[in-house]
Amino acid sequence: MNKYKETFGVDISKAVFDVYGSESRHDQFVNAPNGFDSFLKALPSDSLVVMETTGYYHYRLSQFFASIK
């Protein structure tokens, strides 16, 4: 049994990041604080977010999620 409602995969680049949900459709957000906020608002509770750490474009999004209490 999966303890997460949904799993989201993030493909991140310099300008944008694409999000693919296991239950929902593809979405795209700006790779900036306003895009991070929009993504967070769209996330269902009890979700798992995963991303590949290629390059350094993932740092800001990962730091954003790490700062959430």
C-alpha positions as CSV (number, residue, x, y, z in Angstrom):
1,M,0.0,0.0,0.0
2,N,1.3,3.4,-1.0
3,K,1.3,6.0,1.9
4,Y,1.3,8.9,-0.6
5,K,-1.8,10.2,-2.4
6,E,0.3,11.0,-5.4
7,T,3.9,11.0,-6.6
8,F,5.2,13.9,-8.7
9,G,8.3,13.8,-10.9
10,V,10.0,17.1,-11.6
11,D,12.1,17.8,-14.7
12,I,13.9,21.0,-14.0
13,S,15.7,23.4,-16.3
14,K,17.1,27.0,-16.1
15,A,13.8,28.8,-16.9
16,V,11.0,26.3,-16.0
17,F,10.3,23.0,-14.4
18,D,7.8,20.4,-15.6
19,V,5.8,18.3,-13.2
20,Y,4.3,15.0,-14.0
21,G,1.9,13.4,-11.5
22,S,1.1,9.8,-11.1
23,E,-2.6,10.6,-11.0
24,S,-2.7,14.1,-12.5
25,R,-1.7,15.8,-15.7
26,H,1.5,17.5,-16.8
27,D,2.1,21.1,-15.5
28,Q,4.8,23.6,-16.0
29,F,6.0,26.3,-13.6
30,V,8.6,29.1,-13.7
31,N,11.9,28.1,-12.0
32,A,11.6,31.1,-9.5
33,P,10.0,31.7,-6.1
34,N,6.6,32.5,-7.6
35,G,6.6,29.2,-9.5
36,F,7.6,27.3,-6.4
37,D,4.7,28.9,-4.5
38,S,2.3,28.0,-7.4
39,F,3.5,24.4,-7.4
40,L,3.1,24.1,-3.6
41,K,-0.4,25.4,-3.8
42,A,-1.2,22.8,-6.5
43,L,0.2,19.9,-4.5
44,P,-2.3,17.6,-2.7
45,S,-1.4,16.9,0.9
46,D,0.5,13.6,1.5
47,S,2.4,13.9,-1.8
48,L,5.9,12.7,-2.7
49,V,8.0,15.0,-5.0
50,V,11.1,13.6,-6.7
51,M,13.6,15.2,-9.0
52,E,16.9,14.3,-10.7
53,T,19.8,16.4,-9.4
54,T,21.5,17.2,-12.7
55,G,23.4,20.4,-13.0
56,Y,22.5,23.0,-10.4
57,Y,19.0,24.1,-11.5
58,H,17.3,22.0,-8.8
59,Y,19.0,23.8,-5.9
60,R,16.5,26.6,-5.5
61,L,13.4,24.3,-5.6
62,S,15.0,21.8,-3.2
63,Q,15.9,24.6,-0.8
64,F,12.4,26.0,-1.0
65,F,10.9,22.6,0.0
66,A,13.5,22.1,2.7
67,S,12.5,25.5,4.3
68,I,8.9,24.5,4.7
69,K,8.0,23.6,8.2
